[in-house]
Amino acid sequence: MVDNSALMSEAGRSLLADSSILDSKITEISKEKILTEPTSDGEEEMPQIETRVVLVQEAAKCEELLNALETIKIMEVPVVKIKETSPGKSEEKLIKSIVHMEIKVPYIKAESVEAYGETESPEFETVFVIADFHAPVFNDLHKVDCRVLGPPIVMHCAKKGEALPFSCRPLYCASMLNLVLCFTGFRKKEELVKLVTLVHHMGGIIRRDFSSKVTHLVANSTQGDKFRVAVSLGTPIMKAEWIYKSWERRNEIDFRAAAEKFKNEFKVPPFQDCMLSFLGFSDEEKKSMEEMTEMQGGQHLPVGDERCTHLIVEENTVKDLPFEPSQSLYVVKQEWFWGSIQMDARAGESIYLFEKADSPELKTSVSQLSLNTPNSNRKRRRLRETLAQLTRETDMSPFPPRKRPSAEHSLSMGSLLDISNTPDASITTGETPKSTCMKPSKNSTPLPPKQSARWQVAKELYQTESNYVDILTTIIQVFQVPLEKEGQLGGPILAPEEIKTIFGSIPDILDVHIKIKEDLEDLMINWTEIKSIGDIILKYSKDLLKTYPPFVNFFEMSKETITKCEKQKPRFHAFLKINQAKPECGRQSLAELLIRPVQRLPSVALLLNDLKKHTAEDNPDKETLERAIESLKEVMTHINEDKRKTEAQRQIFDVVYEVDGCPANLLSSHRSLIQRLETVALGDDLCDRGEQVTLFLFNDCLEVARKRHKVIGGFKSPHGHTRPPASLKHVVLMPLSQIKKVLDVRETEDCHRAFALVVRPPTEQTNLLFSFQITTEEPPKKDWLKMLCRHVANTICKADAENLIYATDPDSIEVNTKDMDSTLSRASRAIKKTSKKVTRAFSFSKTPKRALRRALMAHSSVEEKSFGTTSENYLGGRMASTSSLSGIHSPSLLNLPSMFEKRSHTLSRSTTHLI
């Protein structure tokens, strides 16, 4: 607080003063460096001030606090000087300066503060650090206006490298530093005093009157002028609980009460203290709005309940109320409901009041968020007028009729001819395209009474292009621009990356089509039969090739993002409800409007084909049209190919996320997913017999993964989106070049839908056999084997893919599927898994697996000569002795060669004729 009053005193005198005492006398405030030099203009030198930091009771026992004080060298000290206003006059003024002074002694420990209570002495500046602001010693110091700090603010200053701050009030922490709060709706003085005290302890500032400088309004009621102004300015409106919860976390050094995630938990919901009823809505809409009401802090009641505070009316279906509303009941249109959710605050009711259809007030009612659409009678009347006008003008003018100002959103010619059937509603603000209703050029050729078929098709191309530009403009102006606007009430509705995903390259596509529309418009105004439409398409073919693929390829992702955000973010759902009901959207959803770019190029290609049919052979545009059609086909082919590659890459990412431990080198630009196959393992080589195994066939490799026995928590992206936990566990990534043969196991009573792979890894001297049973009907086994062999042949550069398939009997490779689904088989697998857990649990040595492997490798290198002939006995002996520690066989100690040695003997006996 600043006052122009002066204080009479001796010239040149300096005083230490608390700002809470002398604020009314101070006219200037400044911050200076350490005051060590004498003052100028004959003023006396500043008196020497001894700075002291006293740790009281429990604070003296905190090692972290002691270490922090060792690093703090300076503290802020308030100094008040008295200066004369002019020479020869006795009138003087006070100037308060916050100066930095050196702390010579880091701290003093004390159990009692009686010896340091000289608060009036100008020779000392003492700061007391107290751990408990509810202790009696704190109350004693606070009563005599001592400087009191809490340990968190001291450690905060040490961490930031700042001086100990000066505060005229006790300061415990920095949780609300630089926050300016205002209160409204609190009737109990005791509660308000408690909240204000806590805010001051956390470094916050309190303002009695609301202004633009207030950062947060703490409200106990949704009524009052302060609440309305805060809503209009977009100031966060908080519950009192926000302050209490912030105080509970006062000892967290890095905690900030204004952190977005923490703050959002305590915002006053839009419908707090509101009882809502809904009239004129379908059962489905009513249920959805009632659920939304509960989510936004309100309650819903049946229509006519006396406790109801707001009656929400569907103005398009309700013409009169079934009862006479009381004076305390707000009867509002549904846009009040959705607007409140979008703003994340209760909107003012006065501009959304429902009026009867014949009410004179209805004509002057104003709405900021229009949800109204023309009533059915008006729409039918305008439609009849438009159609009548079309029948008079179609044969003479290539352009849509000029719209009357009152028919801004009426049906246009373009909407009748375009597949979109969207009302032609040009928006003339911002970067909106020009109106399609252009005045004819002075040098335009007069139109004959009857135009040619070529002119009719060209006119249709122009009209649909004009309407398409309007659709893109609506998407940008009605949806994208408001979502990207800074300073939205209630904060951003969507994150920037979500907006980018939804709209993609729509602005770039619009820029290209505005140019195409303008060229077509000029061509139609100056129409002759030899005018070339094909040149216009060829002129912008490169731009079409550049702008369309990024949007079309990620269109499905765009729709998924809209659906997900609409479900998870009520404000976005309300935003769509408000804007999709606007006339320029033609009652179509955002997703329905966004599909138009996907449909546009095929539509243009069809029109160009039709135009070519009605173009004479000797017309120069005939050949140009053919080249234009080919250029569009190239663009669409490129889009399809690019989309296929994009989908393939997305599928690979899905595999990486689904398979725990999947190798990073699976991600490659040249790799694509061909087929996924669900199987059951028929052997104990890759995993346990009977275990569910998923095969992912890529164009150059085969990823083998088993079903996880235990699924842990999901992956959380930096944007907060939780991905489902991986359901599969990586087993092996096998290059297709290692597959030497594909065995088609014949169907028998004991064996169904089985096949096997003969594989030779580069580290093995013999072939390995992996056998599986297909568990799904699709794809058929025959098709799967052919597909697999074709890609194996492509990998090893062989043309005879079918020569890789060999038919064999199940007995020859000891494979059967008879007991795979039996109860005994399932019990056996369960016992085997349990035995592994028991082996790990009762292993007395607890020797790491990698340590045993290192020991085996080191020992084998010493006896390298004899290893080739006795490896089987050697490994078997070593493993047996190691496993004997627990008495149970431990599969975790097996080496890969020994794992497959038994099967390699079987394979050499049963498949000698195949190799």
PyMOL commands that set and color helices and strands:
alter all, ss='L'
color gray80, all
select helices_A, chain A and resi 19-25+57-61+63-71+114-116+136-143+151-160+189-201+225-233+241-248+260-264+283-295+334-343+350-352+361-364+376-393+405-407+413-417+453-484+496-503+506-525+534-539+541-553+555-568+570-580+583-585+590-594+596-613+621-658+664-666+736-738+781-795+801-804+810-813+823-841+849-862+864-883+891-893+896-910
alter helices_A, ss='H'
color red, helices_A
select strands_A, chain A and resi 14-15+26-32+50-56+74-84+92-102+108-110+124-129+147-149+180-184+205-206+216-219+237-238+275-279+299-300+310-313+330-333+659-660+673-681+692-698+701-707+715-716+722-723+728-735+739-745+754-759+768-774+805-808
alter strands_A, ss='S'
color yellow, strands_A
deselect
rebuild
show_as cartoon
